[in-house]
Amino acid sequence: MNGIATFLVSLAIAGVCIIIFVLVFIDRVVLSRLNRIIRTVRAKKAAGNLPLLPAHNGGDEITRIALAIDPVFTELAASREKMAESEERYRMLAESAQDIIFIIGRDDTVTYVNTFAARAFGRPREEIIGKPRSALFPGIVGEPQLRSLDQVLTTGEPVKIEGSLPLPTGEIWQDTLLVPIRDTHGTITGVMGISRDITKRKRAEDALVNVNKKLNLLSTITRHDILNQLTALATYLELSRDFAENQKVREFIEKELRIAAVIDKEINFTRDYQDLGEGVPVWHNVNATITGANRSLLTGKVHIEIGFTDIEVYADPLLEKVFFNLIDNAVRYGGPSLSAVRFSARESEGNLVITCEDDGTGIPPEDKEHIFEQGYGNHTGLGLFLCREILGITGITITETGMFGKGARFEITVPKGKYRLTGQDRTG
């Protein structure tokens, strides 16, 4: 038994010695040679004289292995270098930006702020990073921020917000973009925010709103007083006409009454133009809008025909005045041949074209563009100008395409997204 035990021990010692020898051989011979070949390959690459298929001995597997794995290490090194350069570039952008840039983790702690943000908060970055966001913005100030952050974390979509931000230097207005940060697996790990100071713009907007309110108030009061005086003037002119015995005097008074009516119309136009853009654009049923405009007019024997019921357009609340002016112009200037004003619609190249055409005199070619200019025309020249302004609020355009002698034809082009079909015509 002792002999067998001695033999087993000797065998184990011999095995250990062989393993050590193999490891030393690999380390001293194989690995050193592998490293030497890799260095040689790199040197040849740098010199530009590395052959496409390097020569090697038939059984020299080490050389082939070295040539195969060297590009992998080279690409890894290049990737690390590019990544380091990219990180440095973005870090420089963030640190040199004159906007507040920050990152909030899922646990609502601040994981990064740039230098500009630290200066704005009046604290070293060490006192901000790693601390809860709520410590910077407690109470009612932080609650809206938390809701916006939760929205980004929940939906994975960017959120743009605008609001006031209390800082040691005073309250400022910020325009902030919040975007989700994802890891390599697509999991949202936090939210990055970029806040830009818009305090000057906000103050200018508020000042503009206040000035506009004052101007509108002044305009309303002045217009009211002028209209009252015009009403009194027209009354006295009509009385003067009734008492005047001289025909020439009566003619003068008639002209004065017409001038007073023009002034009245121009004053009322200032009210309409003042209201332009004041209301939020809404969806209008075009058939109902045209019908409403027609009720306010005395069209006599002229028929108003509407070839649709299912069209809605997104436009300023004053849209009815557009159709009022188009019908009124046709009745006024269409001439004795005018018998009908027709409205139709068609889709063209992704847009909707609403056509208003009559069978009256029409518009001379040289006047087609000028009729939309302020002050152009036989009377005040404000109707079609106002039409173009109202439609332009939501990107709708209007042009005149009729033939002189065959009637006027106005084409109102509504862009895609600003009209919709309710389906009444197709189901009725």
C-alpha positions as a Markdown table, in Angstrom:
| # | Residue | x | y | z |
|---|---|---|---|---|
| 1 | Met | 0.0 | 0.0 | 0.0 |
| 2 | Asn | 2.8 | 2.4 | 0.8 |
| 3 | Gly | 4.3 | 1.8 | -2.6 |
| 4 | Ile | 1.0 | 2.6 | -4.4 |
| 5 | Ala | 0.6 | 5.8 | -2.3 |
| 6 | Thr | 4.2 | 6.9 | -3.1 |
| 7 | Phe | 3.5 | 6.2 | -6.8 |
| 8 | Leu | 0.3 | 8.3 | -6.8 |
| 9 | Val | 2.0 | 11.2 | -5.1 |
| 10 | Ser | 4.9 | 11.1 | -7.5 |
| 11 | Leu | 2.4 | 11.0 | -10.4 |
| 12 | Ala | 0.6 | 14.1 | -9.0 |
| 13 | Ile | 3.9 | 16.0 | -8.6 |
| 14 | Ala | 4.9 | 15.1 | -12.1 |
| 15 | Gly | 1.5 | 16.4 | -13.4 |
| 16 | Val | 1.9 | 19.7 | -11.6 |
| 17 | Cys | 5.4 | 20.1 | -12.9 |
| 18 | Ile | 4.2 | 19.4 | -16.5 |
| 19 | Ile | 1.4 | 22.0 | -16.1 |
| 20 | Ile | 3.8 | 24.6 | -14.8 |
| 21 | Phe | 6.2 | 23.9 | -17.7 |
| 22 | Val | 3.4 | 24.3 | -20.2 |
| 23 | Leu | 2.2 | 27.6 | -18.7 |
| 24 | Val | 5.8 | 28.9 | -18.6 |
| 25 | Phe | 6.3 | 27.8 | -22.2 |
| 26 | Ile | 3.1 | 29.5 | -23.3 |
| 27 | Asp | 4.0 | 32.7 | -21.4 |
| 28 | Arg | 7.6 | 32.8 | -22.5 |
| 29 | Val | 7.4 | 31.4 | -26.0 |
| 30 | Val | 3.9 | 31.4 | -27.4 |
| 31 | Leu | 2.6 | 34.7 | -25.9 |
| 32 | Ser | 5.9 | 36.5 | -26.4 |
| 33 | Arg | 6.0 | 35.4 | -30.0 |
| 34 | Leu | 2.3 | 36.4 | -30.5 |
| 35 | Asn | 3.0 | 39.8 | -29.1 |
| 36 | Arg | 6.1 | 40.2 | -31.3 |
| 37 | Ile | 4.1 | 39.2 | -34.4 |
| 38 | Ile | 1.4 | 41.7 | -33.5 |
| 39 | Arg | 4.0 | 44.5 | -33.0 |
| 40 | Thr | 5.5 | 43.6 | -36.4 |
| 41 | Val | 2.1 | 43.7 | -38.1 |
| 42 | Arg | 1.3 | 47.1 | -36.6 |
| 43 | Ala | 4.7 | 48.4 | -37.6 |
| 44 | Lys | 4.1 | 47.2 | -41.2 |
| 45 | Lys | 0.6 | 48.7 | -41.2 |
| 46 | Ala | 2.1 | 52.1 | -40.1 |
| 47 | Ala | 4.7 | 51.9 | -42.8 |
| 48 | Gly | 2.0 | 51.0 | -45.4 |
| 49 | Asn | 3.7 | 47.9 | -46.7 |
| 50 | Leu | 1.6 | 45.1 | -45.1 |
| 51 | Pro | 0.7 | 42.6 | -47.8 |
| 52 | Leu | -3.0 | 41.5 | -48.2 |
| 53 | Leu | -2.1 | 37.9 | -47.4 |
| 54 | Pro | 0.9 | 37.8 | -45.1 |
| 55 | Ala | 3.4 | 35.1 | -45.7 |
| 56 | His | 3.8 | 32.4 | -43.1 |
| 57 | Asn | 5.0 | 28.8 | -42.6 |
| 58 | Gly | 2.5 | 26.2 | -43.5 |
| 59 | Gly | 1.9 | 25.0 | -40.0 |
| 60 | Asp | 2.4 | 28.3 | -38.3 |
| 61 | Glu | -1.0 | 28.7 | -36.7 |
| 62 | Ile | 0.2 | 31.4 | -34.3 |
| 63 | Thr | 1.0 | 33.8 | -37.1 |
| 64 | Arg | -2.4 | 33.3 | -38.5 |
| 65 | Ile | -4.1 | 33.8 | -35.1 |
| 66 | Ala | -2.1 | 37.0 | -34.5 |
| 67 | Leu | -3.0 | 38.4 | -37.9 |
| 68 | Ala | -6.7 | 37.6 | -37.3 |
| 69 | Ile | -7.0 | 39.1 | -33.8 |
| 70 | Asp | -4.9 | 42.2 | -34.4 |
| 71 | Pro | -7.6 | 44.1 | -36.3 |
| 72 | Val | -10.1 | 43.4 | -33.5 |
| 73 | Phe | -7.8 | 45.0 | -31.0 |
| 74 | Thr | -7.1 | 47.9 | -33.4 |
| 75 | Glu | -10.9 | 48.5 | -33.9 |
| 76 | Leu | -11.5 | 48.4 | -30.2 |
| 77 | Ala | -8.8 | 50.9 | -29.5 |
| 78 | Ala | -10.1 | 53.2 | -32.3 |
| 79 | Ser | -13.7 | 52.9 | -31.0 |
| 80 | Arg | -12.5 | 53.8 | -27.5 |
| 81 | Glu | -10.7 | 56.8 | -28.9 |
| 82 | Lys | -13.7 | 58.0 | -30.9 |
| 83 | Met | -16.0 | 57.5 | -27.9 |
| 84 | Ala | -13.7 | 59.5 | -25.7 |
| 85 | Glu | -13.5 | 62.3 | -28.4 |
| 86 | Ser | -17.3 | 62.3 | -28.7 |
| 87 | Glu | -17.8 | 62.4 | -24.9 |
| 88 | Glu | -15.4 | 65.3 | -24.7 |
| 89 | Arg | -17.1 | 67.2 | -27.5 |
| 90 | Tyr | -20.5 | 66.9 | -25.9 |
| 91 | Arg | -19.1 | 67.8 | -22.5 |
| 92 | Met | -17.6 | 70.9 | -24.0 |
| 93 | Leu | -20.9 | 71.8 | -25.7 |
| 94 | Ala | -22.8 | 71.4 | -22.4 |
| 95 | Glu | -20.3 | 73.2 | -20.3 |
| 96 | Ser | -20.0 | 76.2 | -22.7 |
| 97 | Ala | -23.7 | 76.6 | -23.2 |
| 98 | Gln | -25.4 | 79.6 | -21.8 |
| 99 | Asp | -28.5 | 77.6 | -21.0 |
| 100 | Ile | -29.4 | 75.5 | -17.9 |
| 101 | Ile | -28.7 | 71.9 | -18.7 |
| 102 | Phe | -29.5 | 69.1 | -16.2 |
| 103 | Ile | -30.2 | 65.4 | -15.8 |
| 104 | Ile | -32.8 | 64.0 | -13.4 |
| 105 | Gly | -32.7 | 60.3 | -12.5 |
| 106 | Arg | -35.7 | 58.1 | -12.1 |
| 107 | Asp | -35.4 | 58.5 | -8.3 |
| 108 | Asp | -35.9 | 62.3 | -8.8 |
| 109 | Thr | -32.2 | 63.1 | -7.9 |
| 110 | Val | -30.0 | 65.5 | -9.8 |
| 111 | Thr | -27.3 | 63.5 | -11.6 |
| 112 | Tyr | -25.8 | 66.3 | -13.7 |
| 113 | Val | -25.9 | 70.1 | -14.0 |
| 114 | Asn | -23.6 | 72.2 | -16.3 |
| 115 | Thr | -21.5 | 75.1 | -15.1 |
| 116 | Phe | -24.1 | 77.7 | -16.2 |
| 117 | Ala | -26.8 | 75.9 | -14.2 |
| 118 | Ala | -24.6 | 75.8 | -11.0 |
| 119 | Arg | -23.9 | 79.6 | -11.4 |
| 120 | Ala | -27.6 | 80.3 | -11.9 |
| 121 | Phe | -28.5 | 78.4 | -8.7 |
| 122 | Gly | -25.7 | 80.1 | -6.8 |
| 123 | Arg | -24.2 | 76.8 | -5.5 |
| 124 | Pro | -21.2 | 74.6 | -6.3 |
| 125 | Arg | -22.1 | 71.6 | -8.4 |
| 126 | Glu | -21.1 | 69.3 | -5.5 |
| 127 | Glu | -24.0 | 70.7 | -3.5 |
| 128 | Ile | -26.5 | 70.0 | -6.3 |
| 129 | Ile | -25.5 | 66.7 | -7.9 |
| 130 | Gly | -26.8 | 63.7 | -6.0 |
| 131 | Lys | -29.3 | 65.8 | -4.1 |
| 132 | Pro | -33.1 | 65.4 | -4.5 |
| 133 | Arg | -34.6 | 67.8 | -7.1 |
| 134 | Ser | -37.3 | 68.6 | -4.5 |
| 135 | Ala | -34.6 | 70.1 | -2.3 |
| 136 | Leu | -34.0 | 72.8 | -4.9 |
| 137 | Phe | -37.6 | 73.4 | -5.7 |
| 138 | Pro | -39.9 | 72.5 | -2.8 |
| 139 | Gly | -43.7 | 72.8 | -2.5 |
| 140 | Ile | -45.8 | 74.4 | -5.3 |
| 141 | Val | -42.8 | 75.3 | -7.3 |
| 142 | Gly | -41.6 | 71.7 | -7.7 |
| 143 | Glu | -45.0 | 70.0 | -8.2 |
| 144 | Pro | -45.5 | 71.1 | -11.9 |
| 145 | Gln | -41.9 | 70.1 | -12.6 |
| 146 | Leu | -42.5 | 66.6 | -11.1 |
| 147 | Arg | -45.7 | 66.2 | -13.3 |
| 148 | Ser | -43.7 | 67.1 | -16.4 |
| 149 | Leu | -40.9 | 64.7 | -15.5 |
| 150 | Asp | -43.4 | 61.9 | -14.8 |
| 151 | Gln | -45.0 | 62.5 | -18.2 |
| 152 | Val | -41.6 | 62.0 | -20.0 |
| 153 | Leu | -40.7 | 58.9 | -17.9 |
| 154 | Thr | -44.2 | 57.4 | -18.5 |
| 155 | Thr | -44.7 | 58.2 | -22.2 |
| 156 | Gly | -41.1 | 58.3 | -23.4 |
| 157 | Glu | -41.9 | 61.4 | -25.4 |
| 158 | Pro | -40.3 | 64.8 | -25.2 |
| 159 | Val | -42.2 | 67.6 | -23.4 |
| 160 | Lys | -41.9 | 71.3 | -23.9 |
| 161 | Ile | -42.9 | 73.6 | -21.0 |
| 162 | Glu | -42.8 | 77.3 | -20.2 |
| 163 | Gly | -42.9 | 78.7 | -16.7 |
| 164 | Ser | -41.3 | 80.9 | -14.0 |
| 165 | Leu | -38.3 | 79.7 | -12.1 |
| 166 | Pro | -37.2 | 81.2 | -8.7 |
| 167 | Leu | -33.5 | 81.8 | -8.5 |
| 168 | Pro | -31.2 | 83.5 | -6.0 |
| 169 | Thr | -30.9 | 86.5 | -8.4 |
| 170 | Gly | -34.7 | 86.7 | -8.8 |
| 171 | Glu | -37.6 | 85.0 | -10.7 |
| 172 | Ile | -37.0 | 84.3 | -14.4 |
| 173 | Trp | -39.1 | 82.8 | -17.2 |
| 174 | Gln | -37.8 | 79.6 | -18.8 |
| 175 | Asp | -38.6 | 77.7 | -22.0 |
| 176 | Thr | -37.7 | 74.1 | -21.1 |
| 177 | Leu | -37.4 | 71.0 | -23.3 |
| 178 | Leu | -37.4 | 67.7 | -21.4 |
| 179 | Val | -36.3 | 64.5 | -23.3 |
| 180 | Pro | -35.9 | 60.9 | -22.0 |
| 181 | Ile | -32.5 | 59.3 | -21.6 |
| 182 | Arg | -32.3 | 55.6 | -22.5 |
| 183 | Asp | -29.7 | 52.9 | -21.9 |
| 184 | Thr | -28.4 | 50.5 | -24.5 |
| 185 | His | -31.5 | 48.3 | -23.9 |
| 186 | Gly | -33.9 | 51.2 | -24.6 |
| 187 | Thr | -34.9 | 51.5 | -20.9 |
| 188 | Ile | -35.5 | 55.1 | -19.7 |
| 189 | Thr | -33.0 | 55.9 | -17.0 |
| 190 | Gly | -33.7 | 59.6 | -16.5 |
| 191 | Val | -34.7 | 62.9 | -18.1 |
| 192 | Met | -32.4 | 65.5 | -19.6 |
| 193 | Gly | -33.6 | 69.1 | -19.6 |
| 194 | Ile | -32.5 | 72.2 | -21.4 |
| 195 | Ser | -33.9 | 75.5 | -20.1 |
| 196 | Arg | -33.5 | 78.8 | -21.9 |
| 197 | Asp | -34.1 | 82.2 | -20.3 |
| 198 | Ile | -37.0 | 84.0 | -22.1 |
| 199 | Thr | -37.6 | 86.6 | -19.4 |
| 200 | Lys | -36.9 | 89.6 | -21.8 |
| 201 | Arg | -39.2 | 88.1 | -24.4 |
| 202 | Lys | -41.9 | 87.5 | -21.8 |
| 203 | Arg | -41.7 | 91.0 | -20.5 |
| 204 | Ala | -41.9 | 92.4 | -24.1 |
| 205 | Glu | -45.0 | 90.2 | -24.8 |
| 206 | Asp | -46.7 | 91.4 | -21.6 |
| 207 | Ala | -45.9 | 95.0 | -22.4 |
| 208 | Leu | -47.3 | 94.5 | -26.0 |
| 209 | Val | -50.5 | 93.0 | -24.6 |
| 210 | Asn | -51.0 | 95.9 | -22.2 |
| 211 | Val | -50.3 | 98.5 | -25.0 |
| 212 | Asn | -52.7 | 96.6 | -27.3 |
| 213 | Lys | -55.4 | 96.7 | -24.6 |
| 214 | Lys | -55.0 | 100.4 | -24.1 |
| 215 | Leu | -55.1 | 101.1 | -27.9 |
| 216 | Asn | -58.2 | 98.9 | -28.3 |
| 217 | Leu | -59.9 | 100.8 | -25.5 |
| 218 | Leu | -59.0 | 104.1 | -27.0 |
| 219 | Ser | -60.2 | 102.9 | -30.4 |
| 220 | Thr | -63.5 | 101.6 | -29.0 |
| 221 | Ile | -64.3 | 104.9 | -27.2 |
| 222 | Thr | -63.3 | 107.1 | -30.1 |
| 223 | Arg | -65.2 | 105.0 | -32.7 |
| 224 | His | -68.3 | 105.0 | -30.4 |
| 225 | Asp | -68.2 | 108.8 | -30.2 |
| 226 | Ile | -67.6 | 109.3 | -33.9 |
| 227 | Leu | -70.5 | 107.0 | -34.8 |
| 228 | Asn | -72.8 | 108.9 | -32.5 |
| 229 | Gln | -71.8 | 112.2 | -34.1 |
| 230 | Leu | -72.3 | 110.7 | -37.6 |
| 231 | Thr | -75.8 | 109.5 | -36.7 |
| 232 | Ala | -76.7 | 113.0 | -35.5 |
| 233 | Leu | -75.1 | 114.5 | -38.7 |
| 234 | Ala | -77.0 | 112.1 | -41.0 |
| 235 | Thr | -80.3 | 113.0 | -39.2 |
| 236 | Tyr | -79.8 | 116.7 | -39.6 |
| 237 | Leu | -78.8 | 116.2 | -43.3 |
| 238 | Glu | -82.0 | 114.3 | -44.0 |
| 239 | Leu | -84.0 | 117.0 | -42.3 |
| 240 | Ser | -82.2 | 119.7 | -44.3 |
| 241 | Arg | -83.0 | 117.8 | -47.5 |
| 242 | Asp | -86.7 | 117.6 | -46.6 |
| 243 | Phe | -86.8 | 121.3 | -45.9 |
| 244 | Ala | -84.7 | 122.4 | -48.9 |
| 245 | Glu | -86.7 | 123.8 | -51.7 |
| 246 | Asn | -83.8 | 124.4 | -54.1 |
| 247 | Gln | -83.0 | 121.3 | -56.2 |
| 248 | Lys | -79.3 | 122.1 | -56.4 |
| 249 | Val | -79.2 | 122.3 | -52.6 |
| 250 | Arg | -81.0 | 118.9 | -52.3 |
| 251 | Glu | -78.4 | 117.4 | -54.7 |
| 252 | Phe | -75.6 | 118.7 | -52.5 |
| 253 | Ile | -77.2 | 117.2 | -49.4 |
| 254 | Glu | -77.6 | 113.8 | -51.1 |
| 255 | Lys | -73.9 | 113.8 | -51.8 |
| 256 | Glu | -73.2 | 114.7 | -48.2 |
| 257 | Leu | -75.3 | 111.8 | -47.0 |
| 258 | Arg | -73.4 | 109.4 | -49.3 |
| 259 | Ile | -70.1 | 110.7 | -47.9 |
| 260 | Ala | -71.4 | 110.3 | -44.3 |
| 261 | Ala | -72.4 | 106.7 | -45.2 |
| 262 | Val | -68.9 | 105.9 | -46.5 |
| 263 | Ile | -67.4 | 107.4 | -43.3 |
| 264 | Asp | -69.8 | 105.2 | -41.3 |
| 265 | Lys | -68.7 | 102.1 | -43.2 |
| 266 | Glu | -65.0 | 102.9 | -42.8 |
| 267 | Ile | -65.4 | 103.4 | -39.0 |
| 268 | Asn | -67.2 | 100.1 | -38.7 |
| 269 | Phe | -64.4 | 98.5 | -40.7 |
| 270 | Thr | -61.9 | 99.6 | -38.0 |
| 271 | Arg | -64.0 | 97.6 | -35.5 |
| 272 | Asp | -63.9 | 94.5 | -37.7 |
| 273 | Tyr | -60.1 | 94.8 | -38.3 |
| 274 | Gln | -59.5 | 95.4 | -34.6 |
| 275 | Asp | -61.3 | 92.1 | -33.8 |
| 276 | Leu | -59.2 | 90.3 | -36.5 |
| 277 | Gly | -57.1 | 87.6 | -34.9 |
| 278 | Glu | -58.5 | 88.4 | -31.4 |
| 279 | Gly | -60.5 | 85.2 | -31.2 |
| 280 | Val | -59.1 | 81.7 | -31.4 |
| 281 | Pro | -59.7 | 80.0 | -34.8 |
| 282 | Val | -62.5 | 77.4 | -34.8 |
| 283 | Trp | -64.1 | 74.9 | -37.1 |
| 284 | His | -66.9 | 76.4 | -39.2 |
| 285 | Asn | -69.5 | 74.5 | -41.3 |
| 286 | Val | -69.1 | 76.4 | -44.5 |
| 287 | Asn | -72.7 | 75.9 | -45.7 |
| 288 | Ala | -74.1 | 77.3 | -42.4 |
| 289 | Thr | -71.6 | 80.2 | -42.5 |
| 290 | Ile | -72.6 | 81.2 | -46.1 |
| 291 | Thr | -76.3 | 80.9 | -45.2 |
| 292 | Gly | -75.8 | 83.1 | -42.1 |
| 293 | Ala | -74.0 | 85.8 | -44.2 |
| 294 | Asn | -76.8 | 85.7 | -46.8 |
| 295 | Arg | -79.5 | 86.4 | -44.2 |
| 296 | Ser | -77.9 | 89.8 | -43.5 |
| 297 | Leu | -78.1 | 90.9 | -47.2 |
| 298 | Leu | -80.8 | 92.1 | -49.5 |
| 299 | Thr | -80.1 | 90.1 | -52.6 |
| 300 | Gly | -83.4 | 90.7 | -54.4 |
| 301 | Lys | -83.9 | 88.3 | -57.3 |
| 302 | Val | -80.3 | 87.0 | -57.1 |
| 303 | His | -80.2 | 83.3 | -56.1 |
| 304 | Ile | -77.6 | 82.0 | -53.8 |
| 305 | Glu | -76.7 | 78.4 | -54.5 |
| 306 | Ile | -74.5 | 76.2 | -52.2 |
| 307 | Gly | -73.4 | 72.9 | -53.7 |
| 308 | Phe | -72.3 | 71.2 | -50.5 |
| 309 | Thr | -73.2 | 70.7 | -46.8 |
| 310 | Asp | -70.5 | 68.5 | -45.4 |
| 311 | Ile | -67.4 | 70.8 | -45.4 |
| 312 | Glu | -65.9 | 72.4 | -42.3 |
| 313 | Val | -62.8 | 74.7 | -42.3 |
| 314 | Tyr | -60.6 | 75.9 | -39.5 |
| 315 | Ala | -60.6 | 79.7 | -39.7 |
| 316 | Asp | -60.9 | 83.0 | -37.7 |
| 317 | Pro | -64.3 | 83.6 | -36.1 |
| 318 | Leu | -64.8 | 86.4 | -38.6 |
| 319 | Leu | -65.1 | 83.9 | -41.5 |
| 320 | Glu | -68.8 | 84.9 | -42.1 |
| 321 | Lys | -67.7 | 88.4 | -43.1 |
| 322 | Val | -65.7 | 86.8 | -46.0 |
| 323 | Phe | -68.8 | 85.3 | -47.6 |
| 324 | Phe | -70.8 | 88.4 | -46.7 |
| 325 | Asn | -68.4 | 90.6 | -48.7 |
| 326 | Leu | -68.2 | 88.1 | -51.6 |
| 327 | Ile | -72.0 | 88.0 | -52.0 |
| 328 | Asp | -72.4 | 91.8 | -51.4 |
| 329 | Asn | -69.8 | 92.6 | -54.0 |
| 330 | Ala | -71.5 | 90.4 | -56.6 |
| 331 | Val | -74.9 | 92.1 | -55.9 |
| 332 | Arg | -73.4 | 95.6 | -56.0 |
| 333 | Tyr | -71.1 | 95.3 | -59.1 |
| 334 | Gly | -72.5 | 92.2 | -61.0 |
| 335 | Gly | -74.6 | 94.4 | -63.3 |
| 336 | Pro | -78.0 | 93.8 | -64.8 |
| 337 | Ser | -77.1 | 90.3 | -66.1 |
| 338 | Leu | -76.4 | 89.0 | -62.6 |
| 339 | Ser | -78.9 | 86.3 | -61.6 |
| 340 | Ala | -77.1 | 83.8 | -59.3 |
| 341 | Val | -74.1 | 83.4 | -57.0 |
| 342 | Arg | -72.9 | 79.8 | -56.8 |
| 343 | Phe | -70.6 | 78.1 | -54.2 |
| 344 | Ser | -69.0 | 74.8 | -55.0 |
| 345 | Ala | -66.0 | 72.8 | -53.7 |
| 346 | Arg | -63.4 | 70.3 | -54.9 |
| 347 | Glu | -60.2 | 68.7 | -53.6 |
| 348 | Ser | -57.1 | 69.5 | -55.6 |
| 349 | Glu | -53.5 | 68.4 | -54.8 |
| 350 | Gly | -54.2 | 67.8 | -51.2 |
| 351 | Asn | -56.0 | 71.1 | -50.7 |
| 352 | Leu | -59.6 | 72.1 | -50.7 |
| 353 | Val | -60.7 | 74.7 | -53.2 |
| 354 | Ile | -64.0 | 76.6 | -52.4 |
| 355 | Thr | -65.3 | 78.5 | -55.5 |
| 356 | Cys | -67.6 | 81.5 | -55.4 |
| 357 | Glu | -68.7 | 82.4 | -58.9 |
| 358 | Asp | -71.5 | 84.6 | -60.5 |
| 359 | Asp | -72.8 | 85.3 | -63.9 |
| 360 | Gly | -72.4 | 89.0 | -63.8 |
| 361 | Thr | -70.0 | 91.4 | -65.5 |
| 362 | Gly | -66.8 | 90.1 | -64.0 |
| 363 | Ile | -63.5 | 91.8 | -63.2 |
| 364 | Pro | -61.1 | 93.3 | -65.7 |
| 365 | Pro | -57.8 | 91.4 | -65.9 |
| 366 | Glu | -55.8 | 94.5 | -64.9 |
| 367 | Asp | -57.8 | 94.7 | -61.6 |
| 368 | Lys | -57.6 | 91.1 | -60.5 |
| 369 | Glu | -54.7 | 91.5 | -58.0 |
| 370 | His | -55.4 | 95.1 | -57.0 |
| 371 | Ile | -59.0 | 94.3 | -55.8 |
| 372 | Phe | -57.4 | 92.8 | -52.6 |
| 373 | Glu | -55.4 | 95.9 | -51.8 |
| 374 | Gln | -56.5 | 98.3 | -49.1 |
| 375 | Gly | -58.3 | 101.4 | -50.5 |
| 376 | Tyr | -58.7 | 100.0 | -54.1 |
| 377 | Gly | -62.2 | 100.1 | -55.6 |
| 378 | Asn | -65.2 | 102.1 | -56.3 |
| 379 | His | -66.2 | 102.7 | -52.6 |
| 380 | Thr | -64.0 | 102.1 | -49.5 |
| 381 | Gly | -62.0 | 99.3 | -51.0 |
| 382 | Leu | -61.9 | 97.5 | -47.7 |
| 383 | Gly | -64.1 | 94.4 | -48.2 |
| 384 | Leu | -61.9 | 92.1 | -50.2 |
| 385 | Phe | -58.8 | 93.4 | -48.3 |
| 386 | Leu | -60.5 | 92.3 | -45.1 |
| 387 | Cys | -61.4 | 88.9 | -46.7 |
| 388 | Arg | -57.8 | 88.2 | -47.5 |
| 389 | Glu | -56.7 | 89.2 | -44.0 |
| 390 | Ile | -59.3 | 87.0 | -42.3 |
| 391 | Leu | -58.5 | 84.0 | -44.4 |
| 392 | Gly | -54.7 | 84.5 | -44.0 |
| 393 | Ile | -54.9 | 84.0 | -40.2 |
| 394 | Thr | -55.0 | 80.2 | -40.8 |
| 395 | Gly | -53.1 | 80.0 | -44.0 |
| 396 | Ile | -56.1 | 80.1 | -46.4 |
| 397 | Thr | -55.6 | 82.1 | -49.7 |
| 398 | Ile | -58.1 | 83.7 | -52.1 |
| 399 | Thr | -57.6 | 84.6 | -55.8 |
| 400 | Glu | -59.9 | 85.9 | -58.6 |
| 401 | Thr | -59.8 | 83.6 | -61.7 |
| 402 | Gly | -63.0 | 84.6 | -63.6 |
| 403 | Met | -63.3 | 85.9 | -67.2 |
| 404 | Phe | -64.3 | 89.5 | -67.7 |
| 405 | Gly | -67.7 | 89.6 | -69.4 |
| 406 | Lys | -68.7 | 86.2 | -68.1 |
| 407 | Gly | -68.7 | 86.8 | -64.3 |
| 408 | Ala | -66.4 | 86.9 | -61.3 |
| 409 | Arg | -64.9 | 83.8 | -59.9 |
| 410 | Phe | -63.1 | 83.7 | -56.5 |
| 411 | Glu | -61.2 | 80.6 | -55.5 |
| 412 | Ile | -60.5 | 80.1 | -51.8 |
| 413 | Thr | -57.7 | 77.5 | -51.2 |
| 414 | Val | -57.8 | 75.8 | -47.8 |
| 415 | Pro | -54.5 | 73.8 | -47.1 |
| 416 | Lys | -54.5 | 70.2 | -45.9 |
| 417 | Gly | -55.3 | 69.9 | -42.2 |
| 418 | Lys | -57.4 | 73.1 | -42.2 |
| 419 | Tyr | -60.5 | 71.4 | -43.6 |
| 420 | Arg | -62.5 | 68.2 | -43.0 |
| 421 | Leu | -65.5 | 66.5 | -44.5 |
| 422 | Thr | -68.3 | 65.5 | -42.1 |
| 423 | Gly | -69.9 | 63.0 | -44.4 |
| 424 | Gln | -73.4 | 64.5 | -44.6 |
| 425 | Asp | -73.4 | 64.7 | -48.4 |
| 426 | Arg | -72.3 | 61.0 | -48.8 |
| 427 | Thr | -74.9 | 59.7 | -46.2 |
| 428 | Gly | -77.8 | 61.9 | -47.1 |
